[in-house]
Amino acid sequence: MSDFQDFLTRQFAHVALGEFKPGRFEEARALYEAAVSTYATGFEGAYLLRDPDTDRGLSIILWDSLEDMEASQTEAHQEILKKMTPLFTQIPDTGFYEVVCHLDP
């Protein structure tokens, strides 16, 4: 039965929706890529989406487990986030979600 339970394990997603100050999206994108490059164990991928012709964005970062995500909050990662924070118009809305469906083409 444990093999079946292992099959049912699900990924988790950290989702953030925010808006950057005018003209700062590209700077934020570079910092985002730097922050993501610090991730290791359990990191499954990241997406940074942009609302066309605006400075609004959506980040989706996939993890094997919440524990892996929490372990990724290294000092190097925190330093990069400190540089990114002043680029936002306000604190982004964030949430953690369980991935319940993943469809490949």
N, C-alpha and C positions, 0 to 999 in steps of 0.2 A: 504494500500500500504506500510506503514512503516514496517509491519511484513515481507513482502517480501524483503524489503531493508535490514532489520536486518539479514535475512537468507543469504544475499549476502556478508556480511562482511567477510573480508579475514584476515588471519594471515600475519605477516611479518617475514622475516628471516634476521638475521645479519650473513654474511658469511665472514670468514677470511681464507686466504690461506697464509701459511708461512713455513719457515724452521728454525729449531732450530740448534744451534751449536752442533757439534758431541757429542753424548752421553748425551745430556741434555733433551731429549724428556720426559723421565719419571718424571723428576723434573717439567717440564712444565705441564705435565698432572695433577700432584698433585695440582699445583697452579690453573690450569683451573677448576678443581673440586671445589676448595675453592672459586674461583670467582663466579662460577655458584651457589654455595650454598647461596650466598648473595641475589639472585633474589627472588622476591615475586610476587606482583600483575602483572598479565598479562603474566608471564613466562609460556611457554607451553612445554619446553623441549630443550635439547641440545645434540649435537653429536660432538664428536671429532674423526676424522678419520685420520689414519696414512698410508702413502704410505709404503708398506712392505719393510723392510730392509733399510729404510732411516730415516732421521729426519724431513721429510716434513710432514705437517699436514694440515687438513682442519677442520674448526669449523663451525657448523651450529647451531644457537640459534634461537628458534622460540618464537614469541611474539604475543599477541592479537592485539597490536597496537604499533605504533611508540612512542606514548606518554608513554606507559608503559616501553618500552625499555629505553627511555631517563631518566625516573624516577628511573631506576635501577642503575644508575651511582652514587652510594653512595660513601662516603669517604672510607668505608671499601673495596669496590670493587676497587676503584682507587689505594689503597695501595697494593692490591694483583697484579694488573697490573704492577705497578712499579717494583715489584720483578720479574715479568715474562719478561719484556722488554729486559733486558740484555741477556736473553737466546736465542733470535732470531739472525739469521745471518744478517737479515735486517728487516726493518719494513714490516709487513705483508700487503698484498693486502686485502682490505676490501670493502664490499658493502652491501647495503640494498635491499632486494627483497620482492615483494609481492608474497605470496604463491597463485598460481592460480589453482593448482590441487593437491589434496591429495587423494591417493588411499590406502585403507586398503586391506589386503589379503582376 
